[in-house]
């Protein structure tokens, strides 16, 4: 269980530091300390993901094991794109951002499903990992990941076309799924029957609040605000992931 906690924390850390590194690359210049920190955290995240994949396969959770092995490969691909860019083999920041955002985006629902499944298997919660509320959380995280990927592409494609509208639509789907999950969490008798507490609903409420805040940052940017708002929006998405993740398991 501790390994899954470490994996989830590393994902959030890689995401947060990666957004800051993207700001430096796009707006200022990449500096060695932030690049090294991001690379170090990414290596720890990849290693923990591989370890979780191996451990879940050994314990008979084949679907989770293969899911994490796939996540490790996606992370390695994203890291390879970053290394190619830094080494000068690729001048495409679009390719680098797309590969890295895809790895992080795939990671959010995958790590959440792993955590919920291991929590249920360990007896920490009675809530089925594929029950209604957890599935809504996974869907919210999957939508948030597509929101991020579309958003990364919108930075280059401009505020028009499919990437922009996909970005907005996925943000709306994320908020809707979180709202529905809150409704299920607060349903009379649900928390007691599934070994949950009010803290689970509170975490979802915080995830929804930061989803809305991210949308506000995006709207201000569209209305002519500074480019920094794009990165404030992305960092808000880190907190959406964190609180949605914490809504799973017993709080």
N, C-alpha and C positions, 0 to 999 in steps of 0.2 A: 504493500500500500504506500509505503514511504517513497518508493521509486516512482510511482504514478504522480504523487504530489510534486516530486522534484521535476518530473517531465513537464507537468502543467505550469509550474513556476518558471521554468526555463523558456517555455513557449512565450509566456507573457513578457519576460525580460528581453528576449530576442526581438519580439514585435516592437516593444517600446523603444529600445535602443536603435533598431533598424529604421524606425520613422525619423528619429533624430539624425541618423547618418544620412538618410535621403535628403533631409533639409540642407545639410552641409554640402552634399554633392550638387544639388540643384540650385541652391541659392548662394552659397559661399564657396567653400572648398572642403574636400575631405581631409580630416586631420588624422594622424597616425593613432592617437589614443582611442578615439571613438571607433575607428575601423578595427583595431585590435580587440577592443572590448566586445564589439558586435560579433567578430569572428570567434572569439573565445566562448561566448554564450551560445552561439550557434553550434559549435562543436560539442558542448556539454548537452545541449538539447538533442542533437542527433544521436549522441552516444546513449543518452537515457532512453530515447525512443527505440533504438535497437535493442537495448537491454529489456525494456518492457515487452517488445515483440517476442524475444526469446523466452522470457519467463512465462508469458501468457500461453505460448505454444507448449511449453513443458508442462503446464498445469492443465492442459486440455481445452483451453479457450482458443480454438483454432481460428475462428472468425476474427477475434480481437488480435490474435497474433499476426495474421496476414495483413490486417488493417494497419498495424503499427509498422510492419516491415515495408508496406507500401508508403507509409508516411515517412519512414527513414529514407527511402529512395527519392521521394519528392523533395525532401530537405537537402539531400546530397546534390540533387540537380540544381536547386536554388543556390546552394553554396558554390557550385561549380560556375554558375553564371556570374556570381559576384567576384570570384577569383579571376575569371577570364577578363572581366572589366578592369579590375585593379592591375592586372598584369599587362594590360594594353592589347590583349588578343581580341577584345571586343570593345567597340566604342559606343555600343548601344545601351544607353541607360533604360530604354524601353524594355529590351529583352531582360535585363537584370531585374528591374522592378517587377515585371510580370512573373518571372520565375520565382522570385522571393515571396511575392504576395500570394502566389498560388500555393506555395509550400506552407505558409502561415495560415492561409485560408482553409486548406485541407486539414491542417492540424487542429483547428478550433473544435469542430464537431467530433473529430476522431478521438482527441484526448478526452473530451467530455463523455463520450460513450464509454471509453475505457474506464474512466473513473467511476461512472455510475454502475457499470457492470461489476467491477471489483468491489465496490462498496456493498452491493447487494450480495455478492458471493461471500463476503467477509462478515455478513450479518450486521453491518453498520446501519442499514436501512431496510425496510420491508417493501419499499417502492420498486416495482419491476423496472429494470433498465430500459425496457421497450414499452413502458406504460405511456398513457396519454400525456402527462405533464413532462416527463423527460424527453419524449419525442418532439414536443413543442419547443423545448429548449435546444435540442439538436438542430431542429429546423431553423430556429432563430439564429444560431451560430453559423449554420451553412449559408443562410441568407446574408448574414453579416460578412462572411468570407467573400461571397460574390460581390457584395457592396464594396468591399475593399479592392478587389481585383478590377471591377469596373471603374472604381475611383482612380486607381493608378493609371489606367488607360486614358481616362478623361483628362488627366493633367497634360497628356501629349496630344490627344485628339481634339481637345477643345470642348466647349459647353454646347455641343450639338451632336446629333447622331445617336446610334444605339448605345454606345458606352455611357453617355450621360444619362439617358433615360433608364438604362439598366441599373445604373448606380442609384438613382432616386427610387426606383421601384423596389430594389432589394432592401434599401433602408426602411421603406414603408412596411415591407413584409416582416423584417426583423422586429419592428415595433409592435406589429399586430400579433405575432407569435408570442412575444413576451407578455403582452397584455392578456392573451388567452391563457397563458401559463399561470399568470397571477390569479386569474379567475378560478382555475382548477385548484390552485394551492389554497385559496381562501374558502373553498367549498366546505360546507359544514361536515365535520367528521373525517375529512380527507387526510389532514395532517396526522391525526391520532391513529388512523387505520394503517398508515404507511410509515410510522415511526419518524415523522418529520416534526418541525417546530415552526413558530412564526418567523424565525430567522430565514427560512427558505423563501417565503414570500417576500420578505424584506430585501433579500439579495436580488430577486427578480425586479422589484420596484426600482432599485438602484440601477440595474442594467437598463431598464426602460428609460430612466431619467437621463442617463448618459447617451442613450440612443437619440433622444430628443435634443439634447445639447449638441451632439454631433451634427444633427440636421440644422440647428440654428447657426452653427459655425459655417456650414456649407452654404446656407442661404445668404449669410453676410458676405461670403466670398463672391458669390454670383452677383450680388448687388454692388460689387466694386471694392470689396475689402482687400487687405493685403494678402499675399501668398502664404504668410504664416498661418492664416486661418485654415488652410488645407491640412497643415500638420497638427494643428489643435484638434481638428476633426478626426484625424487618424489616431491621435493619442487618446481621444475620448473613446474610440473603438476598442482600445486596449482594455479600458475599464469595463466596457460592455462585456467583453469576453470574460474578464476576471469575475465579475459579479454573477453572470449567467452560470459560469462554472461552479461558483460557490453555492449556487442554489440547489445543486445536486448533492445527494448525501445528507446526513443529519447535521444541522447547524447548532 
